[in-house]
Amino acid sequence: MDWSIVEGNRQKMDGGAMFGNAPKALWSRWHDCDSENRIDLLCHCLVVRTEGFTAIMDTGVGAFMDPKYASRFGVEQSENVLLSNLAAKGIAESDVDYVILSHLHFDHVGGILPDWPGIESEDWSPLFPNAKYVLAERQWERAQDPHPRDRASYTPGVPEKLMETGRLVLLRDDDPLIPELDGIISFEFSDGHTPGLLHAIVQADGETLFFASDMISGPAWVHCPIVTGYDRNPELMIDEKRQVLERAVAGNWIVIYDHDPVVAASRIVFDESKGKFSAGEIVKGTE
């Protein structure tokens, strides 16, 4: 088997929102911002290939937004670059067996939506026609009836379209297992960012990969107190993150970051004297 990190479309998000209650005087040391206070973000997707299956974890923001919203969120590429980046690795859209979605916020599920203006048609279908879509059941329920605080993070109609395919696999808290992937990819949930945020844990050639999704968007967010303004429960997020980071240090895991514009993955170190976690050795996905 092999694994690699593939870029989806790039985007920009408000720096204040991405760093929660951390002041700009602090977060501007880590990320530059434009005149609208937005920071550059990537959408990193983890690809795992074995003789038996090809799986993708998250799909990025895609190119489904109408020009008004694409401009607001700094999505400048007019086509879904995830597909072309997969093709460069010899992976066609029809080759993908599993699309594992950490959650249904637009910047993680957009890569399965048709490019603008295709989504304006009522009969659009999700991309990756041969894939099973894997999602936490509680996240699917949340996306159908969002809270006003996170309603704007969801694209209407997506949960229903996924269900209509007949290929949606909903993982329950008491049974987060897909037998065909057992021994290679397992799953855990967290709730600080959104109910039922799905994390994939991959066993690859003696390494353990943890797909952090929006629990840890990049090295700056490894420091436990740094959370985003989008997190539904910041205190729970900090507790969940601390538990994961402790395991990452003990197991020498590779943590995959979804949004950092420079670093896609690293190991984690803990400074005993400061009581602080930080990104350690930078790890690149296999080519």
C-alpha positions as CSV (number, residue, x, y, z in Angstrom):
1,M,0.0,0.0,0.0
2,D,1.0,3.6,-0.2
3,W,-0.3,6.9,1.0
4,S,0.0,10.5,-0.3
5,I,-1.4,13.9,0.4
6,V,-3.2,15.5,-2.5
7,E,-4.2,19.1,-2.8
8,G,-7.8,20.2,-3.4
9,N,-8.7,23.8,-4.2
10,R,-7.2,26.7,-2.3
11,Q,-9.2,29.1,-0.3
12,K,-9.0,32.1,2.1
13,M,-10.7,32.4,5.5
14,D,-10.9,35.3,8.0
15,G,-7.8,35.1,10.3
16,G,-9.8,36.1,13.4
17,A,-12.3,33.4,12.8
18,M,-9.6,30.8,12.2
19,F,-7.8,31.7,15.5
20,G,-10.8,32.2,17.8
21,N,-10.0,34.4,20.8
22,A,-6.2,34.6,19.9
23,P,-5.5,38.3,19.1
24,K,-4.2,39.3,15.7
25,A,-1.0,40.5,17.3
26,L,-0.3,36.8,18.1
27,W,-1.7,34.9,15.1
28,S,-0.2,37.3,12.5
29,R,3.2,35.9,13.6
30,W,2.1,32.5,12.1
31,H,0.1,33.5,9.1
32,D,0.1,36.6,6.9
33,C,-3.3,38.0,6.0
34,D,-4.6,40.1,3.1
35,S,-6.3,43.5,3.2
36,E,-9.6,41.8,4.1
37,N,-7.9,40.0,7.1
38,R,-8.1,36.6,5.3
39,I,-5.3,34.0,5.5
40,D,-4.4,31.5,2.8
41,L,-5.5,28.0,3.4
42,L,-5.1,24.8,1.4
43,C,-7.3,21.7,1.4
44,H,-5.2,18.6,2.0
45,C,-6.8,15.3,1.1
46,L,-5.2,12.0,2.2
47,V,-5.1,9.2,-0.3
48,V,-4.6,5.6,0.7
49,R,-4.1,2.9,-2.0
50,T,-3.8,-0.9,-1.5
51,E,-4.3,-3.8,-3.8
52,G,-7.9,-4.0,-2.7
53,F,-9.1,-0.4,-2.6
54,T,-8.4,3.3,-3.1
55,A,-9.7,5.7,-0.4
56,I,-9.7,9.5,-0.2
57,M,-10.1,11.4,3.1
58,D,-12.0,14.7,2.5
59,T,-12.2,16.5,-0.8
60,G,-11.6,20.2,-0.2
61,V,-13.7,23.2,-1.1
62,G,-13.9,22.3,-4.8
63,A,-15.2,24.8,-7.3
64,F,-19.0,24.6,-6.8
65,M,-19.6,28.1,-5.4
66,D,-21.2,30.9,-7.4
67,P,-18.7,33.7,-8.2
68,K,-20.0,35.9,-5.4
69,Y,-19.2,33.4,-2.7
70,A,-16.1,32.1,-4.4
71,S,-14.7,35.6,-4.3
72,R,-15.6,36.0,-0.6
73,F,-13.8,32.8,0.3
74,G,-10.9,33.3,-2.0
75,V,-11.6,30.3,-4.2
76,E,-9.9,31.5,-7.3
77,Q,-9.5,28.2,-9.2
78,S,-12.6,27.7,-11.5
79,E,-12.3,23.9,-11.7
80,N,-12.0,21.1,-9.2
81,V,-8.2,20.7,-9.0
82,L,-8.6,17.6,-6.8
83,L,-9.5,15.6,-9.9
84,S,-6.6,16.7,-11.9
85,N,-4.2,16.2,-9.0
86,L,-5.5,12.6,-8.6
87,A,-5.1,12.0,-12.3
88,A,-1.5,13.1,-12.1
89,K,-1.1,10.2,-9.6
90,G,-2.8,7.8,-12.0
91,I,-6.1,7.8,-10.1
92,A,-9.2,8.4,-12.2
93,E,-12.5,9.6,-10.5
94,S,-14.0,6.2,-11.2
95,D,-11.1,4.4,-9.5
96,V,-12.0,5.7,-6.0
97,D,-13.7,3.1,-3.8
98,Y,-14.2,5.2,-0.7
99,V,-14.6,8.9,-0.1
100,I,-14.3,9.4,3.7
101,L,-15.8,12.7,4.7
102,S,-14.7,14.1,8.1
103,H,-17.8,16.3,8.1
104,L,-20.1,18.1,5.6
105,H,-18.8,21.7,6.0
106,F,-18.5,23.2,2.5
107,D,-14.7,23.3,2.5
108,H,-14.5,19.5,3.1
109,V,-17.3,18.2,0.9
110,G,-17.0,20.7,-2.0
111,G,-14.8,18.4,-4.0
112,I,-17.6,15.9,-4.6
113,L,-19.9,18.7,-5.9
114,P,-20.1,19.7,-9.6
115,D,-18.3,22.8,-10.7
116,W,-20.3,26.0,-10.9
117,P,-23.0,26.3,-12.2
118,G,-23.6,22.6,-12.3
119,I,-24.9,22.6,-8.7
120,E,-27.7,24.9,-9.8
121,S,-29.3,22.0,-11.6
122,E,-31.7,19.9,-9.4
123,D,-30.6,16.6,-11.0
124,W,-26.8,16.9,-10.1
125,S,-25.1,13.9,-8.6
126,P,-22.1,13.7,-6.3
127,L,-18.8,12.9,-8.0
128,F,-16.8,9.6,-7.6
129,P,-19.6,7.4,-9.1
130,N,-18.2,4.1,-7.9
131,A,-17.3,5.2,-4.3
132,K,-19.0,4.6,-1.0
133,Y,-19.3,7.9,0.9
134,V,-18.3,7.4,4.6
135,L,-19.7,9.8,7.2
136,A,-20.6,9.9,10.9
137,E,-24.3,9.4,11.4
138,R,-24.5,12.3,13.8
139,Q,-22.8,14.6,11.3
140,W,-25.3,13.6,8.6
141,E,-28.1,14.4,11.1
142,R,-26.5,17.8,12.0
143,A,-26.2,18.8,8.3
144,Q,-29.9,18.2,7.7
145,D,-30.9,20.5,10.6
146,P,-27.9,22.8,11.5
147,H,-27.9,25.1,14.4
148,P,-28.1,28.8,13.4
149,R,-24.5,29.1,14.6
150,D,-23.1,26.8,11.9
151,R,-25.9,26.8,9.3
152,A,-23.7,28.8,6.8
153,S,-21.1,26.1,6.9
154,Y,-23.4,23.6,5.2
155,T,-24.5,23.5,1.5
156,P,-28.3,22.7,1.3
157,G,-29.2,19.5,-0.3
158,V,-25.9,17.7,0.1
159,P,-27.0,15.2,2.8
160,E,-30.0,14.2,0.7
161,K,-28.0,13.8,-2.5
162,L,-25.5,11.5,-0.7
163,M,-28.3,9.4,0.5
164,E,-29.9,9.2,-2.9
165,T,-26.8,7.5,-4.3
166,G,-27.5,4.4,-2.2
167,R,-23.7,4.4,-1.4
168,L,-23.7,6.4,1.8
169,V,-22.2,4.6,4.8
170,L,-23.2,6.2,8.1
171,L,-20.9,5.2,11.0
172,R,-22.5,5.1,14.5
173,D,-20.8,5.8,17.7
174,D,-21.2,2.2,18.8
175,D,-20.0,0.7,15.5
176,P,-17.3,2.9,13.8
177,L,-16.1,0.0,11.6
178,I,-16.0,-0.8,7.9
179,P,-15.0,-4.5,7.7
180,E,-13.3,-4.1,4.3
181,L,-11.0,-1.5,5.7
182,D,-10.3,-3.2,9.0
183,G,-6.7,-3.4,9.9
184,I,-5.8,-0.5,7.6
185,I,-8.2,2.3,8.3
186,S,-10.2,2.7,11.6
187,F,-12.3,5.6,12.7
188,E,-12.9,7.8,15.8
189,F,-15.2,10.7,16.5
190,S,-14.8,14.1,18.2
191,D,-17.4,16.7,18.9
192,G,-15.6,20.0,19.7
193,H,-15.7,21.3,16.2
194,T,-18.9,19.8,15.1
195,P,-21.0,16.8,16.2
196,G,-19.5,13.6,14.8
197,L,-16.3,14.9,13.3
198,L,-14.8,11.8,11.8
199,H,-11.1,11.0,12.1
200,A,-9.4,8.3,10.1
201,I,-6.5,6.4,11.7
202,V,-4.4,4.7,9.0
203,Q,-1.8,1.9,9.6
204,A,0.7,2.2,6.8
205,D,4.1,0.4,6.7
206,G,4.6,0.6,10.4
207,E,3.4,4.2,10.7
208,T,0.2,5.5,12.2
209,L,-1.4,8.4,10.4
210,F,-4.1,10.5,12.1
211,F,-6.3,12.6,9.9
212,A,-7.0,15.5,12.2
213,S,-9.4,17.5,9.9
214,D,-10.6,20.7,11.7
215,M,-9.5,19.5,15.1
216,I,-5.9,20.6,14.1
217,S,-5.8,22.6,10.9
218,G,-2.0,23.1,10.9
219,P,1.0,23.5,13.1
220,A,-0.3,26.8,14.7
221,W,-3.3,24.9,16.0
222,V,-1.3,22.1,17.6
223,H,-0.9,24.4,20.7
224,C,-3.9,23.3,22.7
225,P,-5.5,26.7,23.6
226,I,-5.6,27.7,19.9
227,V,-9.0,26.9,18.5
228,T,-11.2,28.5,15.9
229,G,-14.2,30.6,16.1
230,Y,-16.1,27.9,14.1
231,D,-15.8,25.3,16.9
232,R,-19.1,24.6,18.5
233,N,-17.5,23.8,21.8
234,P,-14.0,25.3,22.2
235,E,-13.4,23.8,25.7
236,L,-14.3,20.3,24.6
237,M,-12.2,20.8,21.5
238,I,-9.2,21.6,23.7
239,D,-9.7,18.5,25.8
240,E,-10.2,16.3,22.8
241,K,-7.1,17.7,21.1
242,R,-5.0,17.2,24.2
243,Q,-5.9,13.5,24.3
244,V,-5.1,13.0,20.7
245,L,-1.8,14.8,20.9
246,E,-0.7,12.8,24.0
247,R,-1.4,9.6,21.9
248,A,0.4,11.1,18.9
249,V,3.5,11.7,21.0
250,A,3.4,8.3,22.7
251,G,2.9,6.5,19.4
252,N,5.1,8.8,17.2
253,W,2.1,9.3,14.9
254,I,2.1,11.4,11.8
255,V,-0.7,14.0,12.0
256,I,-2.2,15.1,8.7
257,Y,-3.3,18.8,8.7
258,D,-6.2,19.8,6.5
259,H,-5.6,23.5,5.9
260,D,-2.1,24.7,6.5
261,P,-0.7,26.4,3.4
262,V,2.8,25.1,3.9
263,V,2.9,22.0,6.2
264,A,0.7,19.1,5.3
265,A,1.8,16.6,8.0
266,S,4.2,16.3,10.9
267,R,5.0,14.4,14.0
268,I,4.2,15.9,17.4
269,V,6.6,16.8,20.2
270,F,5.9,17.9,23.8
271,D,8.0,20.3,25.7
272,E,7.9,19.2,29.4
273,S,9.4,22.5,30.7
274,K,6.7,24.6,28.9
275,G,3.9,22.0,29.1
276,K,3.3,22.7,25.4
277,F,2.7,20.5,22.3
278,S,4.1,21.6,18.9
279,A,4.7,20.3,15.4
280,G,7.9,18.3,15.2
281,E,9.5,16.6,12.2
282,I,7.8,17.6,9.0
283,V,6.6,14.6,7.0
284,K,5.8,14.6,3.3
285,G,3.3,12.3,1.8
286,T,4.7,9.6,-0.5
287,E,4.9,10.5,-4.1
